């Protein structure tokens, strides 16, 4: 699967904006996961897909697929499954990443993205992103990480798997800090 960087995504958004304009449709996108991270950090330079809320879903998705083809994107590179996690607790603060006449694109706060990464707790896919976010937010202890999580999700969502994920993030950050201090 082809990787996507911030510049490519912006070009896709410009093209999708034109497509929506021709159809007289106003659309919105809220990016999550890797798509949000490439706009939140310089360190995260690419993603393989975008997790997003689209409105109106079908029209915006069709415009993105059509625009993506011009940049060599085929198959399923747009994922709207993230919505099952955000319906109950939608992000309160959004940062704009693209503003066109017919398409606006946003990302949630870094805190919200970290809370989603903890919620998913997929070691092979979320751990490095969670570390990056935790460092940026200076959330280095288990308590700090839990507070970020609880700022979005209720305490009842913190099951054993997520507790272990938080413990591993905090332990890794403590180890990195110790290594840095010993240099």
C-alpha positions in Angstrom: 0.0 0.0 0.0 1.3 3.5 -0.9 2.1 5.8 2.0 0.6 9.3 2.3 2.3 12.4 3.7 0.9 15.7 4.7 1.6 17.4 1.4 -0.1 14.6 -0.6 -3.1 14.8 1.7 -3.4 18.6 1.3 -3.3 18.1 -2.5 -6.0 15.5 -2.2 -8.1 17.8 -0.1 -7.7 20.6 -2.7 -8.8 18.2 -5.5 -11.7 16.9 -3.4 -12.7 20.5 -2.7 -12.9 21.2 -6.4 -15.0 18.0 -7.0 -17.4 19.0 -4.2 -17.6 22.5 -5.5 -18.6 21.2 -8.9 -21.4 19.3 -7.3 -22.5 22.2 -5.0 -21.7 20.1 -1.8 -20.1 21.5 1.4 -18.1 18.8 3.2 -16.2 18.3 6.4 -13.6 15.8 7.6 -12.3 15.2 11.1 -9.1 13.2 10.9 -8.0 10.7 13.6 -5.1 8.3 13.9 -2.2 8.6 11.5 -3.9 11.2 9.4 -4.3 13.5 12.4 -0.7 12.8 13.6 1.0 13.8 10.4 -0.6 17.2 10.8 0.2 17.4 14.6 3.9 16.5 14.4 6.8 16.9 12.0 8.2 13.6 13.2 5.3 11.6 11.8 5.8 12.0 8.1 3.4 9.5 6.6 0.5 7.2 7.1 -1.0 4.3 5.1 -4.6 5.3 5.5 -6.8 7.9 7.1 -9.2 7.3 9.9 -11.9 10.0 9.5 -15.4 11.2 10.2 -16.9 12.5 6.9 -19.9 14.7 6.5 -21.8 14.1 4.3 -20.2 10.7 4.4 -20.9 9.2 0.9 -20.3 12.4 -1.0 -17.1 13.3 0.7 -15.8 9.8 0.6 -16.5 9.6 -3.2 -14.7 12.9 -3.7 -11.7 11.7 -1.7 -11.5 8.4 -3.6 -11.7 10.2 -6.9 -9.1 12.7 -5.9 -6.9 10.0 -4.4 -6.7 8.2 -7.7 -4.9 11.1 -9.2 -2.2 10.5 -6.6 -1.9 6.8 -7.1 -4.1 5.8 -4.2 -6.2 2.7 -4.8 -8.2 0.4 -2.6 -9.4 1.2 0.9 -7.3 4.1 2.2 -10.2 5.8 4.0 -11.4 4.2 7.2 -14.6 5.5 9.0 -14.6 2.7 11.6 -13.1 5.1 14.1 -16.6 6.5 14.6 -17.6 3.7 16.9 -15.1 5.1 19.4 -15.9 8.8 19.0 -19.7 8.8 18.9 -20.1 8.7 22.7 -17.2 11.2 23.3 -16.7 13.4 20.3 -13.7 15.8 20.4 -14.4 19.2 21.9 -11.5 21.1 20.4 -10.5 20.8 16.7 -7.6 22.3 14.9 -8.0 23.2 11.2 -5.6 21.5 8.8 -7.3 22.5 5.5 -9.9 25.1 4.6 -11.4 25.2 1.1 -14.6 26.8 -0.2 -16.4 23.4 -0.1 -14.3 21.3 2.2 -12.9 21.9 5.7 -10.6 19.4 7.4 -9.8 19.2 11.1 -7.9 17.1 13.6 -8.6 16.7 17.4 -6.2 17.8 20.1 -3.1 15.7 20.9 -4.8 14.7 24.2 -7.7 13.3 22.4 -5.6 11.4 19.9 -3.5 9.9 22.8 -6.7 8.9 24.6 -7.8 7.1 21.4 -4.5 5.4 21.1 -4.8 4.1 24.6 -8.3 3.0 24.0 -7.2 1.0 21.0 -4.1 -0.3 22.8 -2.7 -2.1 19.7 0.9 -2.7 20.6 2.1 -3.1 17.1 0.2 -0.1 15.7 -0.3 2.4 18.5 2.7 2.2 20.8 5.2 4.4 19.0 2.4 7.0 18.3 1.4 6.9 22.0 5.0 7.5 23.0 5.3 10.5 20.7 2.1 12.0 22.0 2.9 11.3 25.6 6.3 13.1 25.3 4.7 16.1 23.5 2.2 16.4 26.3 4.7 15.7 29.0 2.5 12.9 30.2 5.3 10.6 31.5 3.9 8.8 34.5 1.1 6.2 34.6 -1.0 8.8 36.5 -0.4 11.4 33.8 -1.4 9.0 31.1 -4.5 7.9 33.0 -5.5 11.5 33.4 -5.3 12.1 29.7 -7.4 9.0 29.1 -10.0 10.0 31.6 -10.2 13.5 30.1 -12.0 11.8 27.2 -13.3 8.4 28.4 -14.9 7.3 31.6 -12.9 5.3 34.2 -15.0 2.2 33.3 -13.2 2.1 29.9 -9.8 1.5 31.6 -9.7 -2.3 31.4 -6.7 -4.6 32.1 -5.3 -4.4 28.5 -5.3 -0.6 28.6 -3.7 -0.5 32.0 -0.9 -2.7 30.8 -0.5 -0.5 27.7 -0.3 2.6 29.9 2.3 0.8 32.2 4.4 -0.1 29.2 4.4 3.5 27.9 5.3 4.9 31.3 8.1 2.3 31.8 9.5 3.0 28.3 9.5 6.8 29.0 11.2 6.3 32.4 13.8 4.1 30.8 14.5 6.7 28.1 14.7 9.4 30.7 17.2 7.4 32.8 19.3 6.7 29.7 19.3 10.4 28.8 20.3 11.4 32.3 23.2 8.9 32.4 24.8 10.4 29.2 
